[in-house]
Amino acid sequence: MRLFRRRRRVAAQDPYVPRHSGWAQAAVPPPPDPAVRLGFADGTELELAATHPSAVALKTVADVIARDLT
């Protein structure tokens, strides 16, 4: 009398690939926001137009910092 029965191991098959992937959409980045938003410690926010000289300077500094981090 056998107490334990061993099952045959099923060989690994190809990874699962969904057959109906029509629901998936390609990721699209959000449109760039031309405005610059500044947030302060007291919770207030200020939005500058993209052509404002301070906004241009802040974007330039942010680009340099981001480039140095990578």
N, C-alpha and C positions, 0 to 999 in steps of 0.2 A: 504494500500500500504506500502510495506516494503522499506525503504530507504537503509538499510544496510543488507547485507546478511552475515551471519557468515559461515565460512567454518569449516568443521570438522577438528579437530586437528588430525594429523597423529601420531600415537604412535611411539616413538623412536624405531628404529630398531637396529639390530646389527651394530657395527661400520664397515665402509667400508673396505673390504679386497680385494685387487686386485687379480683377478683370474689368471692373466698371469704375474708371477713374475720372469720369466726366464731371463729377462734382468738384474736383480740385481745380483751383485757378492758380495761375502763376502769381507770385508775389509782386506787387507793384508798389514802389516807394511812394510815399505821400508827396504831393506837389510841394516844391520849396516855398517856404514862407518868406517873402521879401522883408518883412518887418523884423526888428530886433527887440526882444522882450527882456527887460531888466527886472530882476526880483531883488527885494531888499529884506534885511533881517526883520523889519517890523511887519512884513507881510504885504507891503504895497508893491505894485508892479507898474512899470512904465514901458510903453511901447514906442519905439523910434521908427520912423520911416527908413526904408533901405537907402535912401539918398542922403540921409542926415550924416554930417561929417563924423559925429561920434559913433554912429552905427557902422560906418565903413571902417573906422579905426578898430572898433571892437571885433568885427569880423576878421580883420587882418591878424590881430593878435591871437584870436581863437584858432585860425588856420595854422599859424606858426606853432602854437602849443600842440595842436593835434598832430602836426607833422613830426614834431620832436618825440612824441610819445610812441610813435610806431616805428 
